[in-house]
Amino acid sequence: MHSTEIEIRTGRQAVVHDLTKQAESFLAEAGAGDGLLHVWVPHATAGLAILETGAGSDDDLLSAIDDLLPRENRWRHQHGSPGHGRDHVLPAFLPPYATVPVLGGSLALGTWQSVCLVDTNVDNQVRKVRFSFLAG
């Protein structure tokens, strides 16, 4: 199995960060053929999503998270910025892992799909992401 960890700077606002190009670079460096790419975010307040980006879906996702998990002080987990407790609930809805088939060294994503880090935690500006390739 080939594995590496990268660092992503997400800043001080909620983001949907497209990881697809970094995943493709990792697969090329690993000399990947057929297999599975596993993506893992070792954080308690971030998740992964497979979705279209750049056409508004990424902003729609952040709006939906705000609707479903409002940033207010109702959360029992209350350290950090106001409403930070919701960031700890996020991975139950957007898990910290995703697995994508790899065929001939390329991600077998749909036409508009991207692999994305979703980070609503404005208190943590740096995230780690682990890519692991398991050959078939």
Rosetta blueprint (number, residue, H / E / L):
1 M L
2 H E
3 S E
4 T E
5 E E
6 I E
7 E E
8 I E
9 R E
10 T L
11 G L
12 R L
13 Q L
14 A L
15 V E
16 V E
17 H E
18 D E
19 L L
20 T H
21 K H
22 Q H
23 A H
24 E H
25 S H
26 F H
27 L H
28 A H
29 E H
30 A L
31 G L
32 A L
33 G L
34 D L
35 G E
36 L E
37 L E
38 H E
39 V E
40 W E
41 V L
42 P L
43 H L
44 A L
45 T L
46 A E
47 G E
48 L E
49 A E
50 I E
51 L E
52 E L
53 T L
54 G L
55 A L
56 G L
57 S H
58 D H
59 D H
60 D H
61 L H
62 L H
63 S H
64 A H
65 I H
66 D H
67 D H
68 L H
69 L L
70 P L
71 R L
72 E L
73 N L
74 R L
75 W L
76 R L
77 H L
78 Q L
79 H L
80 G L
81 S L
82 P L
83 G L
84 H L
85 G H
86 R H
87 D H
88 H H
89 V H
90 L H
91 P H
92 A H
93 F H
94 L L
95 P L
96 P L
97 Y E
98 A E
99 T E
100 V E
101 P E
102 V E
103 L E
104 G L
105 G L
106 S E
107 L E
108 A L
109 L L
110 G L
111 T L
112 W L
113 Q L
114 S E
115 V E
116 C E
117 L E
118 V E
119 D E
120 T L
121 N L
122 V L
123 D L
124 N L
125 Q L
126 V E
127 R E
128 K E
129 V E
130 R E
131 F E
132 S E
133 F E
134 L E
135 A E
136 G L
